Amino acid sequence: MKYPMNSIFKTLKKWWMAFAHALGWLNTRILLTLTYTIAFGIGAIVLAFLGKDLLRRKFTNQQSYWMDKEPIQHTPEQAQRQF
């Protein structure tokens, strides 16, 4: 015996799941965009307000962007403790 309500509920569920999928897609884009914009936007504003240049992009009276690095001593003890 086939119940006519089952086909109605199956159709209703199919439409509801399609709506939920579309709503989830839209919410994801909106929430991720807002989170990214707020997090990086506030960070950029704070760093600009403090006058920080974390990437050292400002070119001063130097001839190059190259930064010398201090040499590292390679010893067996340091090889065992790499981090």
PDB file with SEQRES, HELIX, SHEET and CRYST1 records, atoms N, CA, C and O in Angstrom:
SEQRES   1 A   83  MET LYS TYR PRO MET ASN SER ILE PHE LYS THR LEU LYS          
SEQRES   2 A   83  LYS TRP TRP MET ALA PHE ALA HIS ALA LEU GLY TRP LEU          
SEQRES   3 A   83  ASN THR ARG ILE LEU LEU THR LEU THR TYR THR ILE ALA          
SEQRES   4 A   83  PHE GLY ILE GLY ALA ILE VAL LEU ALA PHE LEU GLY LYS          
SEQRES   5 A   83  ASP LEU LEU ARG ARG LYS PHE THR ASN GLN GLN SER TYR          
SEQRES   6 A   83  TRP MET ASP LYS GLU PRO ILE GLN HIS THR PRO GLU GLN          
SEQRES   7 A   83  ALA GLN ARG GLN PHE                                          
HELIX    1 AA1 PRO A    4  LEU A   50  1                                  47    
HELIX    2 AA2 PRO A   76  GLN A   80  1                                   5    
CRYST1    1.000    1.000    1.000  90.00  90.00  90.00 P 1           1          
ATOM      1  N   MET A   1       0.835  -1.182   0.000  1.00  0.00           N  
ATOM      2  CA  MET A   1       0.000   0.000   0.000  1.00  0.00           C  
ATOM      3  C   MET A   1       0.880   1.246   0.000  1.00  0.00           C  
ATOM      4  O   MET A   1       1.742   1.410   0.863  1.00  0.00           O  
ATOM      5  N   LYS A   2       0.658   2.094  -0.949  1.00  0.00           N  
ATOM      6  CA  LYS A   2       1.465   3.289  -1.096  1.00  0.00           C  
ATOM      7  C   LYS A   2       0.709   4.476  -0.497  1.00  0.00           C  
ATOM      8  O   LYS A   2      -0.473   4.691  -0.766  1.00  0.00           O  
ATOM      9  N   TYR A   3       1.415   5.217   0.303  1.00  0.00           N  
ATOM     10  CA  TYR A   3       0.797   6.379   0.946  1.00  0.00           C  
ATOM     11  C   TYR A   3       1.029   7.627   0.096  1.00  0.00           C  
ATOM     12  O   TYR A   3       2.167   7.893  -0.290  1.00  0.00           O  
ATOM     13  N   PRO A   4       0.006   8.383  -0.200  1.00  0.00           N  
ATOM     14  CA  PRO A   4       0.180   9.575  -1.029  1.00  0.00           C  
ATOM     15  C   PRO A   4       0.967  10.677  -0.307  1.00  0.00           C  
ATOM     16  O   PRO A   4       1.562  11.539  -0.954  1.00  0.00           O  
ATOM     17  N   MET A   5       0.970  10.651   1.007  1.00  0.00           N  
ATOM     18  CA  MET A   5       1.687  11.685   1.758  1.00  0.00           C  
ATOM     19  C   MET A   5       3.196  11.520   1.622  1.00  0.00           C  
ATOM     20  O   MET A   5       3.930  12.503   1.720  1.00  0.00           O  
ATOM     21  N   ASN A   6       3.679  10.285   1.395  1.00  0.00           N  
ATOM     22  CA  ASN A   6       5.116  10.066   1.263  1.00  0.00           C  
ATOM     23  C   ASN A   6       5.681  10.826   0.072  1.00  0.00           C  
ATOM     24  O   ASN A   6       6.751  11.427   0.172  1.00  0.00           O  
ATOM     25  N   SER A   7       4.981  10.807  -1.044  1.00  0.00           N  
ATOM     26  CA  SER A   7       5.487  11.513  -2.216  1.00  0.00           C  
ATOM     27  C   SER A   7       5.463  13.026  -1.989  1.00  0.00           C  
ATOM     28  O   SER A   7       6.338  13.744  -2.474  1.00  0.00           O  
ATOM     29  N   ILE A   8       4.466  13.502  -1.257  1.00  0.00           N  
ATOM     30  CA  ILE A   8       4.404  14.941  -0.961  1.00  0.00           C  
ATOM     31  C   ILE A   8       5.571  15.331  -0.054  1.00  0.00           C  
ATOM     32  O   ILE A   8       6.215  16.356  -0.280  1.00  0.00           O  
ATOM     33  N   PHE A   9       5.846  14.520   0.969  1.00  0.00           N  
ATOM     34  CA  PHE A   9       6.937  14.823   1.876  1.00  0.00           C  
ATOM     35  C   PHE A   9       8.296  14.708   1.194  1.00  0.00           C  
ATOM     36  O   PHE A   9       9.203  15.488   1.484  1.00  0.00           O  
ATOM     37  N   LYS A  10       8.443  13.747   0.298  1.00  0.00           N  
ATOM     38  CA  LYS A  10       9.694  13.623  -0.447  1.00  0.00           C  
ATOM     39  C   LYS A  10       9.937  14.846  -1.316  1.00  0.00           C  
ATOM     40  O   LYS A  10      11.053  15.362  -1.379  1.00  0.00           O  
ATOM     41  N   THR A  11       8.890  15.306  -1.984  1.00  0.00           N  
ATOM     42  CA  THR A  11       9.012  16.500  -2.818  1.00  0.00           C  
ATOM     43  C   THR A  11       9.305  17.721  -1.962  1.00  0.00           C  
ATOM     44  O   THR A  11      10.147  18.547  -2.313  1.00  0.00           O  
ATOM     45  N   LEU A  12       8.609  17.832  -0.841  1.00  0.00           N  
ATOM     46  CA  LEU A  12       8.830  18.955   0.065  1.00  0.00           C  
ATOM     47  C   LEU A  12      10.255  18.935   0.608  1.00  0.00           C  
ATOM     48  O   LEU A  12      10.901  19.979   0.692  1.00  0.00           O  
ATOM     49  N   LYS A  13      10.747  17.759   0.975  1.00  0.00           N  
ATOM     50  CA  LYS A  13      12.110  17.635   1.483  1.00  0.00           C  
ATOM     51  C   LYS A  13      13.122  18.006   0.401  1.00  0.00           C  
ATOM     52  O   LYS A  13      14.120  18.665   0.693  1.00  0.00           O  
ATOM     53  N   LYS A  14      12.881  17.597  -0.835  1.00  0.00           N  
ATOM     54  CA  LYS A  14      13.787  17.917  -1.926  1.00  0.00           C  
ATOM     55  C   LYS A  14      13.890  19.431  -2.123  1.00  0.00           C  
ATOM     56  O   LYS A  14      14.984  19.973  -2.281  1.00  0.00           O  
ATOM     57  N   TRP A  15      12.745  20.103  -2.113  1.00  0.00           N  
ATOM     58  CA  TRP A  15      12.741  21.561  -2.268  1.00  0.00           C  
ATOM     59  C   TRP A  15      13.398  22.250  -1.071  1.00  0.00           C  
ATOM     60  O   TRP A  15      14.148  23.212  -1.232  1.00  0.00           O  
ATOM     61  N   TRP A  16      13.112  21.751   0.119  1.00  0.00           N  
ATOM     62  CA  TRP A  16      13.691  22.351   1.323  1.00  0.00           C  
ATOM     63  C   TRP A  16      15.208  22.192   1.332  1.00  0.00           C  
ATOM     64  O   TRP A  16      15.923  23.124   1.699  1.00  0.00           O  
ATOM     65  N   MET A  17      15.702  21.037   0.937  1.00  0.00           N  
ATOM     66  CA  MET A  17      17.148  20.808   0.921  1.00  0.00           C  
ATOM     67  C   MET A  17      17.827  21.662  -0.146  1.00  0.00           C  
ATOM     68  O   MET A  17      18.950  22.124   0.059  1.00  0.00           O  
ATOM     69  N   ALA A  18      17.172  21.875  -1.266  1.00  0.00           N  
ATOM     70  CA  ALA A  18      17.727  22.764  -2.294  1.00  0.00           C  
ATOM     71  C   ALA A  18      17.800  24.192  -1.771  1.00  0.00           C  
ATOM     72  O   ALA A  18      18.789  24.889  -1.996  1.00  0.00           O  
ATOM     73  N   PHE A  19      16.752  24.632  -1.071  1.00  0.00           N  
ATOM     74  CA  PHE A  19      16.742  25.960  -0.462  1.00  0.00           C  
ATOM     75  C   PHE A  19      17.838  26.073   0.593  1.00  0.00           C  
ATOM     76  O   PHE A  19      18.538  27.084   0.652  1.00  0.00           O  
ATOM     77  N   ALA A  20      17.994  25.044   1.428  1.00  0.00           N  
ATOM     78  CA  ALA A  20      19.015  25.053   2.476  1.00  0.00           C  
ATOM     79  C   ALA A  20      20.415  25.090   1.873  1.00  0.00           C  
ATOM     80  O   ALA A  20      21.302  25.768   2.392  1.00  0.00           O  
ATOM     81  N   HIS A  21      20.610  24.368   0.787  1.00  0.00           N  
ATOM     82  CA  HIS A  21      21.909  24.368   0.118  1.00  0.00           C  
ATOM     83  C   HIS A  21      22.221  25.763  -0.432  1.00  0.00           C  
ATOM     84  O   HIS A  21      23.338  26.256  -0.271  1.00  0.00           O  
ATOM     85  N   ALA A  22      21.252  26.392  -1.071  1.00  0.00           N  
ATOM     86  CA  ALA A  22      21.460  27.744  -1.610  1.00  0.00           C  
ATOM     87  C   ALA A  22      21.706  28.747  -0.493  1.00  0.00           C  
ATOM     88  O   ALA A  22      22.566  29.618  -0.622  1.00  0.00           O  
ATOM     89  N   LEU A  23      20.969  28.636   0.587  1.00  0.00           N  
ATOM     90  CA  LEU A  23      21.144  29.537   1.720  1.00  0.00           C  
ATOM     91  C   LEU A  23      22.509  29.328   2.377  1.00  0.00           C  
ATOM     92  O   LEU A  23      23.157  30.297   2.773  1.00  0.00           O  
ATOM     93  N   GLY A  24      22.944  28.099   2.496  1.00  0.00           N  
ATOM     94  CA  GLY A  24      24.267  27.806   3.051  1.00  0.00           C  
ATOM     95  C   GLY A  24      25.374  28.368   2.179  1.00  0.00           C  
ATOM     96  O   GLY A  24      26.356  28.903   2.695  1.00  0.00           O  
ATOM     97  N   TRP A  25      25.233  28.256   0.873  1.00  0.00           N  
ATOM     98  CA  TRP A  25      26.228  28.803  -0.055  1.00  0.00           C  
ATOM     99  C   TRP A  25      26.326  30.319   0.115  1.00  0.00           C  
ATOM    100  O   TRP A  25      27.423  30.873   0.174  1.00  0.00           O  
ATOM    101  N   LEU A  26      25.176  30.982   0.193  1.00  0.00           N  
ATOM    102  CA  LEU A  26      25.144  32.435   0.342  1.00  0.00           C  
ATOM    103  C   LEU A  26      25.708  32.868   1.693  1.00  0.00           C  
ATOM    104  O   LEU A  26      26.506  33.803   1.761  1.00  0.00           O  
ATOM    105  N   ASN A  27      25.301  32.198   2.760  1.00  0.00           N  
ATOM    106  CA  ASN A  27      25.803  32.553   4.089  1.00  0.00           C  
ATOM    107  C   ASN A  27      27.303  32.366   4.200  1.00  0.00           C  
ATOM    108  O   ASN A  27      27.982  33.178   4.829  1.00  0.00           O  
ATOM    109  N   THR A  28      27.826  31.318   3.606  1.00  0.00           N  
ATOM    110  CA  THR A  28      29.257  31.085   3.649  1.00  0.00           C  
ATOM    111  C   THR A  28      30.004  32.237   2.993  1.00  0.00           C  
ATOM    112  O   THR A  28      30.979  32.741   3.552  1.00  0.00           O  
ATOM    113  N   ARG A  29      29.567  32.650   1.837  1.00  0.00           N  
ATOM    114  CA  ARG A  29      30.240  33.754   1.145  1.00  0.00           C  
ATOM    115  C   ARG A  29      30.161  35.040   1.955  1.00  0.00           C  
ATOM    116  O   ARG A  29      31.146  35.770   2.065  1.00  0.00           O  
ATOM    117  N   ILE A  30      28.997  35.315   2.518  1.00  0.00           N  
ATOM    118  CA  ILE A  30      28.827  36.557   3.282  1.00  0.00           C  
ATOM    119  C   ILE A  30      29.664  36.521   4.555  1.00  0.00           C  
ATOM    120  O   ILE A  30      30.378  37.480   4.846  1.00  0.00           O  
ATOM    121  N   LEU A  31      29.590  35.444   5.310  1.00  0.00           N  
ATOM    122  CA  LEU A  31      30.311  35.370   6.574  1.00  0.00           C  
ATOM    123  C   LEU A  31      31.823  35.356   6.378  1.00  0.00           C  
ATOM    124  O   LEU A  31      32.551  36.018   7.118  1.00  0.00           O  
ATOM    125  N   LEU A  32      32.293  34.613   5.396  1.00  0.00           N  
ATOM    126  CA  LEU A  32      33.734  34.583   5.156  1.00  0.00           C  
ATOM    127  C   LEU A  32      34.247  35.929   4.665  1.00  0.00           C  
ATOM    128  O   LEU A  32      35.335  36.357   5.051  1.00  0.00           O  
ATOM    129  N   THR A  33      33.481  36.594   3.824  1.00  0.00           N  
ATOM    130  CA  THR A  33      33.888  37.913   3.347  1.00  0.00           C  
ATOM    131  C   THR A  33      33.944  38.913   4.492  1.00  0.00           C  
ATOM    132  O   THR A  33      34.904  39.675   4.606  1.00  0.00           O  
ATOM    133  N   LEU A  34      32.921  38.915   5.342  1.00  0.00           N  
ATOM    134  CA  LEU A  34      32.918  39.832   6.483  1.00  0.00           C  
ATOM    135  C   LEU A  34      34.056  39.534   7.449  1.00  0.00           C  
ATOM    136  O   LEU A  34      34.725  40.452   7.924  1.00  0.00           O  
ATOM    137  N   THR A  35      34.278  38.263   7.741  1.00  0.00           N  
ATOM    138  CA  THR A  35      35.352  37.891   8.661  1.00  0.00           C  
ATOM    139  C   THR A  35      36.705  38.306   8.117  1.00  0.00           C  
ATOM    140  O   THR A  35      37.515  38.884   8.842  1.00  0.00           O  
ATOM    141  N   TYR A  36      36.958  38.021   6.862  1.00  0.00           N  
ATOM    142  CA  TYR A  36      38.233  38.386   6.234  1.00  0.00           C  
ATOM    143  C   TYR A  36      38.416  39.900   6.227  1.00  0.00           C  
ATOM    144  O   TYR A  36      39.479  40.402   6.591  1.00  0.00           O  
ATOM    145  N   THR A  37      37.392  40.619   5.817  1.00  0.00           N  
ATOM    146  CA  THR A  37      37.485  42.073   5.723  1.00  0.00           C  
ATOM    147  C   THR A  37      37.686  42.701   7.089  1.00  0.00           C  
ATOM    148  O   THR A  37      38.515  43.597   7.245  1.00  0.00           O  
ATOM    149  N   ILE A  38      36.944  42.247   8.068  1.00  0.00           N  
ATOM    150  CA  ILE A  38      37.074  42.827   9.406  1.00  0.00           C  
ATOM    151  C   ILE A  38      38.429  42.494  10.017  1.00  0.00           C  
ATOM    152  O   ILE A  38      39.092  43.380  10.556  1.00  0.00           O  
ATOM    153  N   ALA A  39      38.848  41.247   9.944  1.00  0.00           N  
ATOM    154  CA  ALA A  39      40.106  40.846  10.572  1.00  0.00           C  
ATOM    155  C   ALA A  39      41.299  41.570   9.939  1.00  0.00           C  
ATOM    156  O   ALA A  39      42.108  42.168  10.647  1.00  0.00           O  
ATOM    157  N   PHE A  40      41.407  41.518   8.631  1.00  0.00           N  
ATOM    158  CA  PHE A  40      42.549  42.150   7.988  1.00  0.00           C  
ATOM    159  C   PHE A  40      42.403  43.666   7.933  1.00  0.00           C  
ATOM    160  O   PHE A  40      43.398  44.390   7.981  1.00  0.00           O  
ATOM    161  N   GLY A  41      41.177  44.144   7.831  1.00  0.00           N  
ATOM    162  CA  GLY A  41      40.954  45.592   7.806  1.00  0.00           C  
ATOM    163  C   GLY A  41      41.336  46.248   9.114  1.00  0.00           C  
ATOM    164  O   GLY A  41      42.032  47.263   9.128  1.00  0.00           O  
ATOM    165  N   ILE A  42      40.877  45.662  10.227  1.00  0.00           N  
ATOM    166  CA  ILE A  42      41.222  46.217  11.533  1.00  0.00           C  
ATOM    167  C   ILE A  42      42.718  46.103  11.781  1.00  0.00           C  
ATOM    168  O   ILE A  42      43.336  47.030  12.305  1.00  0.00           O  
ATOM    169  N   GLY A  43      43.299  44.977  11.408  1.00  0.00           N  
ATOM    170  CA  GLY A  43      44.747  44.811  11.567  1.00  0.00           C  
ATOM    171  C   GLY A  43      45.528  45.842  10.776  1.00  0.00           C  
ATOM    172  O   GLY A  43      46.505  46.401  11.274  1.00  0.00           O  
ATOM    173  N   ALA A  44      45.104  46.096   9.546  1.00  0.00           N  
ATOM    174  CA  ALA A  44      45.801  47.081   8.709  1.00  0.00           C  
ATOM    175  C   ALA A  44      45.644  48.491   9.265  1.00  0.00           C  
ATOM    176  O   ALA A  44      46.585  49.284   9.235  1.00  0.00           O  
ATOM    177  N   ILE A  45      44.458  48.800   9.770  1.00  0.00           N  
ATOM    178  CA  ILE A  45      44.233  50.137  10.334  1.00  0.00           C  
ATOM    179  C   ILE A  45      45.073  50.334  11.591  1.00  0.00           C  
ATOM    180  O   ILE A  45      45.671  51.394  11.776  1.00  0.00           O  
ATOM    181  N   VAL A  46      45.123  49.322  12.455  1.00  0.00           N  
ATOM    182  CA  VAL A  46      45.922  49.424  13.680  1.00  0.00           C  
ATOM    183  C   VAL A  46      47.395  49.576  13.341  1.00  0.00           C  
ATOM    184  O   VAL A  46      48.076  50.420  13.925  1.00  0.00           O  
ATOM    185  N   LEU A  47      47.901  48.777  12.409  1.00  0.00           N  
ATOM    186  CA  LEU A  47      49.317  48.876  12.038  1.00  0.00           C  
ATOM    187  C   LEU A  47      49.636  50.213  11.379  1.00  0.00           C  
ATOM    188  O   LEU A  47      50.701  50.781  11.620  1.00  0.00           O  
ATOM    189  N   ALA A  48      48.732  50.718  10.556  1.00  0.00           N  
ATOM    190  CA  ALA A  48      48.956  52.021   9.934  1.00  0.00           C  
ATOM    191  C   ALA A  48      48.927  53.124  10.984  1.00  0.00           C  
ATOM    192  O   ALA A  48      49.718  54.064  10.913  1.00  0.00           O  
ATOM    193  N   PHE A  49      48.031  53.021  11.950  1.00  0.00           N  
ATOM    194  CA  PHE A  49      47.940  54.013  13.015  1.00  0.00           C  
ATOM    195  C   PHE A  49      49.210  54.017  13.866  1.00  0.00           C  
ATOM    196  O   PHE A  49      49.674  55.077  14.288  1.00  0.00           O  
ATOM    197  N   LEU A  50      49.772  52.827  14.119  1.00  0.00           N  
ATOM    198  CA  LEU A  50      51.000  52.722  14.907  1.00  0.00           C  
ATOM    199  C   LEU A  50      52.249  52.998  14.076  1.00  0.00           C  
ATOM    200  O   LEU A  50      53.344  53.120  14.624  1.00  0.00           O  
ATOM    201  N   GLY A  51      52.092  53.095  12.769  1.00  0.00           N  
ATOM    202  CA  GLY A  51      53.241  53.368  11.895  1.00  0.00           C  
ATOM    203  C   GLY A  51      54.154  52.172  11.708  1.00  0.00           C  
ATOM    204  O   GLY A  51      55.349  52.338  11.462  1.00  0.00           O  
ATOM    205  N   LYS A  52      53.609  50.970  11.822  1.00  0.00           N  
ATOM    206  CA  LYS A  52      54.413  49.753  11.673  1.00  0.00           C  
ATOM    207  C   LYS A  52      54.466  49.323  10.215  1.00  0.00           C  
ATOM    208  O   LYS A  52      53.493  49.468   9.476  1.00  0.00           O  
ATOM    209  N   ASP A  53      55.614  48.795   9.815  1.00  0.00           N  
ATOM    210  CA  ASP A  53      55.796  48.227   8.478  1.00  0.00           C  
ATOM    211  C   ASP A  53      56.397  46.841   8.661  1.00  0.00           C  
ATOM    212  O   ASP A  53      57.614  46.672   8.591  1.00  0.00           O  
ATOM    213  N   LEU A  54      55.548  45.859   8.894  1.00  0.00           N  
ATOM    214  CA  LEU A  54      56.025  44.528   9.238  1.00  0.00           C  
ATOM    215  C   LEU A  54      56.788  43.853   8.107  1.00  0.00           C  
ATOM    216  O   LEU A  54      57.650  43.011   8.361  1.00  0.00           O  
ATOM    217  N   LEU A  55      56.490  44.204   6.882  1.00  0.00           N  
ATOM    218  CA  LEU A  55      57.181  43.596   5.744  1.00  0.00           C  
ATOM    219  C   LEU A  55      58.396  44.402   5.294  1.00  0.00           C  
ATOM    220  O   LEU A  55      59.077  44.023   4.341  1.00  0.00           O  
ATOM    221  N   ARG A  56      58.662  45.494   5.968  1.00  0.00           N  
ATOM    222  CA  ARG A  56      59.788  46.388   5.652  1.00  0.00           C  
ATOM    223  C   ARG A  56      59.774  46.768   4.174  1.00  0.00           C  
ATOM    224  O   ARG A  56      60.767  46.586   3.468  1.00  0.00           O  
ATOM    225  N   ARG A  57      58.650  47.294   3.715  1.00  0.00           N  
ATOM    226  CA  ARG A  57      58.504  47.670   2.313  1.00  0.00           C  
ATOM    227  C   ARG A  57      58.996  49.073   2.020  1.00  0.00           C  
ATOM    228  O   ARG A  57      59.220  49.417   0.859  1.00  0.00           O  
ATOM    229  N   LYS A  58      59.170  49.900   3.059  1.00  0.00           N  
ATOM    230  CA  LYS A  58      59.627  51.263   2.834  1.00  0.00           C  
ATOM    231  C   LYS A  58      61.100  51.253   2.442  1.00  0.00           C  
ATOM    232  O   LYS A  58      61.929  50.637   3.112  1.00  0.00           O  
ATOM    233  N   PHE A  59      61.405  51.925   1.377  1.00  0.00           N  
ATOM    234  CA  PHE A  59      62.776  51.968   0.875  1.00  0.00           C  
ATOM    235  C   PHE A  59      63.413  53.251   1.377  1.00  0.00           C  
ATOM    236  O   PHE A  59      63.016  54.351   0.994  1.00  0.00           O  
ATOM    237  N   THR A  60      64.408  53.092   2.240  1.00  0.00           N  
ATOM    238  CA  THR A  60      65.098  54.265   2.774  1.00  0.00           C  
ATOM    239  C   THR A  60      66.341  54.528   1.945  1.00  0.00           C  
ATOM    240  O   THR A  60      66.377  54.158   0.771  1.00  0.00           O  
ATOM    241  N   ASN A  61      67.337  55.140   2.503  1.00  0.00           N  
ATOM    242  CA  ASN A  61      68.555  55.495   1.763  1.00  0.00           C  
ATOM    243  C   ASN A  61      69.511  54.317   1.637  1.00  0.00           C  
ATOM    244  O   ASN A  61      70.725  54.495   1.733  1.00  0.00           O  
ATOM    245  N   GLN A  62      68.994  53.149   1.429  1.00  0.00           N  
ATOM    246  CA  GLN A  62      69.829  51.971   1.252  1.00  0.00           C  
ATOM    247  C   GLN A  62      70.009  51.711  -0.238  1.00  0.00           C  
ATOM    248  O   GLN A  62      69.241  52.197  -1.069  1.00  0.00           O  
ATOM    249  N   GLN A  63      71.037  50.935  -0.556  1.00  0.00           N  
ATOM    250  CA  GLN A  63      71.258  50.601  -1.958  1.00  0.00           C  
ATOM    251  C   GLN A  63      70.487  49.350  -2.367  1.00  0.00           C  
ATOM    252  O   GLN A  63      70.285  49.101  -3.556  1.00  0.00           O  
ATOM    253  N   SER A  64      70.060  48.571  -1.387  1.00  0.00           N  
ATOM    254  CA  SER A  64      69.352  47.344  -1.712  1.00  0.00           C  
ATOM    255  C   SER A  64      68.431  46.953  -0.564  1.00  0.00           C  
ATOM    256  O   SER A  64      68.543  47.481   0.543  1.00  0.00           O  
ATOM    257  N   TYR A  65      67.523  46.026  -0.837  1.00  0.00           N  
ATOM    258  CA  TYR A  65      66.630  45.519   0.196  1.00  0.00           C  
ATOM    259  C   TYR A  65      67.264  44.371   0.981  1.00  0.00           C  
ATOM    260  O   TYR A  65      66.671  43.888   1.946  1.00  0.00           O  
ATOM    261  N   TRP A  66      68.433  43.935   0.594  1.00  0.00           N  
ATOM    262  CA  TRP A  66      69.066  42.781   1.194  1.00  0.00           C  
ATOM    263  C   TRP A  66      69.375  43.056   2.669  1.00  0.00           C  
ATOM    264  O   TRP A  66      69.853  44.132   3.028  1.00  0.00           O  
ATOM    265  N   MET A  67      69.090  42.061   3.514  1.00  0.00           N  
ATOM    266  CA  MET A  67      69.387  42.170   4.940  1.00  0.00           C  
ATOM    267  C   MET A  67      70.368  41.069   5.305  1.00  0.00           C  
ATOM    268  O   MET A  67      70.090  39.889   5.090  1.00  0.00           O  
ATOM    269  N   ASP A  68      71.505  41.447   5.852  1.00  0.00           N  
ATOM    270  CA  ASP A  68      72.497  40.458   6.258  1.00  0.00           C  
ATOM    271  C   ASP A  68      72.003  39.689   7.472  1.00  0.00           C  
ATOM    272  O   ASP A  68      71.340  40.239   8.351  1.00  0.00           O  
ATOM    273  N   LYS A  69      72.336  38.420   7.501  1.00  0.00           N  
ATOM    274  CA  LYS A  69      71.914  37.541   8.572  1.00  0.00           C  
ATOM    275  C   LYS A  69      73.152  37.026   9.292  1.00  0.00           C  
ATOM    276  O   LYS A  69      74.170  36.737   8.662  1.00  0.00           O  
ATOM    277  N   GLU A  70      73.062  36.912  10.597  1.00  0.00           N  
ATOM    278  CA  GLU A  70      74.204  36.430  11.365  1.00  0.00           C  
ATOM    279  C   GLU A  70      74.419  34.943  11.094  1.00  0.00           C  
ATOM    280  O   GLU A  70      73.452  34.185  11.019  1.00  0.00           O  
ATOM    281  N   PRO A  71      75.658  34.522  10.947  1.00  0.00           N  
ATOM    282  CA  PRO A  71      75.908  33.103  10.676  1.00  0.00           C  
ATOM    283  C   PRO A  71      75.523  32.231  11.874  1.00  0.00           C  
ATOM    284  O   PRO A  71      75.618  32.650  13.028  1.00  0.00           O  
ATOM    285  N   ILE A  72      75.089  31.017  11.569  1.00  0.00           N  
ATOM    286  CA  ILE A  72      74.680  30.067  12.601  1.00  0.00           C  
ATOM    287  C   ILE A  72      75.797  29.055  12.807  1.00  0.00           C  
ATOM    288  O   ILE A  72      76.379  28.545  11.850  1.00  0.00           O  
ATOM    289  N   GLN A  73      76.084  28.773  14.077  1.00  0.00           N  
ATOM    290  CA  GLN A  73      77.100  27.767  14.369  1.00  0.00           C  
ATOM    291  C   GLN A  73      76.448  26.385  14.310  1.00  0.00           C  
ATOM    292  O   GLN A  73      75.427  26.140  14.953  1.00  0.00           O  
ATOM    293  N   HIS A  74      77.047  25.497  13.538  1.00  0.00           N  
ATOM    294  CA  HIS A  74      76.510  24.146  13.386  1.00  0.00           C  
ATOM    295  C   HIS A  74      77.287  23.202  14.295  1.00  0.00           C  
ATOM    296  O   HIS A  74      78.437  22.862  14.017  1.00  0.00           O  
ATOM    297  N   THR A  75      76.657  22.788  15.370  1.00  0.00           N  
ATOM    298  CA  THR A  75      77.284  21.869  16.317  1.00  0.00           C  
ATOM    299  C   THR A  75      76.419  20.618  16.424  1.00  0.00           C  
ATOM    300  O   THR A  75      75.233  20.657  16.097  1.00  0.00           O  
ATOM    301  N   PRO A  76      77.003  19.508  16.879  1.00  0.00           N  
ATOM    302  CA  PRO A  76      76.202  18.282  17.049  1.00  0.00           C  
ATOM    303  C   PRO A  76      75.058  18.454  18.057  1.00  0.00           C  
ATOM    304  O   PRO A  76      73.989  17.868  17.881  1.00  0.00           O  
ATOM    305  N   GLU A  77      75.272  19.247  19.104  1.00  0.00           N  
ATOM    306  CA  GLU A  77      74.202  19.474  20.085  1.00  0.00           C  
ATOM    307  C   GLU A  77      73.034  20.222  19.447  1.00  0.00           C  
ATOM    308  O   GLU A  77      71.870  19.935  19.728  1.00  0.00           O  
ATOM    309  N   GLN A  78      73.356  21.173  18.597  1.00  0.00           N  
ATOM    310  CA  GLN A  78      72.295  21.940  17.937  1.00  0.00           C  
ATOM    311  C   GLN A  78      71.585  21.086  16.895  1.00  0.00           C  
ATOM    312  O   GLN A  78      70.402  21.298  16.630  1.00  0.00           O  
ATOM    313  N   ALA A  79      72.279  20.130  16.303  1.00  0.00           N  
ATOM    314  CA  ALA A  79      71.660  19.247  15.321  1.00  0.00           C  
ATOM    315  C   ALA A  79      70.634  18.317  15.994  1.00  0.00           C  
ATOM    316  O   ALA A  79      69.652  17.919  15.368  1.00  0.00           O  
ATOM    317  N   GLN A  80      70.867  17.977  17.262  1.00  0.00           N  
ATOM    318  CA  GLN A  80      69.915  17.143  17.966  1.00  0.00           C  
ATOM    319  C   GLN A  80      68.676  17.922  18.384  1.00  0.00           C  
ATOM    320  O   GLN A  80      67.574  17.375  18.429  1.00  0.00           O  
ATOM    321  N   ARG A  81      68.864  19.199  18.689  1.00  0.00           N  
ATOM    322  CA  ARG A  81      67.739  20.061  19.079  1.00  0.00           C  
ATOM    323  C   ARG A  81      67.514  21.097  17.972  1.00  0.00           C  
ATOM    324  O   ARG A  81      67.962  22.239  18.073  1.00  0.00           O  
ATOM    325  N   GLN A  82      66.833  20.688  16.946  1.00  0.00           N  
ATOM    326  CA  GLN A  82      66.663  21.562  15.781  1.00  0.00           C  
ATOM    327  C   GLN A  82      65.645  22.655  16.002  1.00  0.00           C  
ATOM    328  O   GLN A  82      65.716  23.693  15.344  1.00  0.00           O  
ATOM    329  N   PHE A  83      64.706  22.464  16.897  1.00  0.00           N  
ATOM    330  CA  PHE A  83      63.652  23.455  17.055  1.00  0.00           C  
ATOM    331  C   PHE A  83      63.667  24.042  18.432  1.00  0.00           C  
ATOM    332  O   PHE A  83      62.842  24.900  18.746  1.00  0.00           O  
TER     333      PHE A  83                                                      
END                                                                             
